[in-house]
Amino acid sequence: MGLLWTIIVGGVIGWLGGLLVGRDVPGGIIGNIIAGFIGAWLGTLLLGAWGPSVGGFALIPAIIGAIVVVLILSAILRGTRRA
């Protein structure tokens, strides 16, 4: 049950990151989960584990990290579409 909760929270974090930036994460639900996990890892690495924690994720750094991941993905995908 803990793994399922972690996947759900990761998906919500990725979805919130995309929602706050105003861009969709490519890959739908799976893309949101991946963006949430990578964003949580990146945010915790850069900002530390502060704020409320849910499902093993420190929420505030995880959401900030997910925003960064969504912006990076959008820039990469925008560059590949022009070519």
N, C-alpha and C positions, 0 to 999 in steps of 0.2 A: 504494500500500500504506500510505503514511503517513496518508492521510485515513481509511482503514478502521480503522487502529489508534486514531486519535484518537476516532472515533465509538464504538468498543468501550470505550475507557477512560472516555469521558464517560458512557456508559450504566452502567458499573459504579459510577462515582462517584455518579450519581443513585440507583441501586439501594441503595448503602450508606447514603446520606443518608436514604432512606425507611425502611430497615431499622433504623437507629439511632434514628430518631424513633418507629418503631412504626406508621407510617401508609404506605399505598400511595400512590404517585404516580399521579395520574389520567393515563390515556393509555397505560398499559402500557409497552412497550419504548421507544416514541417519547417518552413523557413522562419516562422515566428519562434518556434521552439529553439532552433539553432541560433538565431539572433539573440534570443534570451539567454541561452547558455554562454555563448561567446561574450555577450555584453556583460553578463554577471561576472565572468572571469576577468575581463578587461577592467571593469569598473572597480572590482575588489582589488585587483593588482595595483591600479593607479591611485585609488582613493582610500583603500582600506575597508574594513568591514564595520562600518558604523551605521547607525539607524536601526529601524526595526528589521527583524529577520523572519522570513517565512519560507518554508520548504528548503532550508539550507542556503538561501540567498539573502544577503543584506540588500534590502529593497532599493534604497536611494542610489548607492553606487551601481547597482545592477541596471536600473533604469537609465542612468546617465551613460553607462557603458553601452546599453542597447541603442541609445540615440546615436552614439558615435559609430557603432557597427552599421546601422541603417544608413547614415550619411556616407560612409565609406562604400557600402554596397551600391548605393545610388550613383555615386561618382564613377565607380568602376563600370557599372552597367550602362551608364550614359555614354561613356567613352567607347565602349564596344559596339553600341548601336550605330554610331556615326561612321564606323569603318566599313 
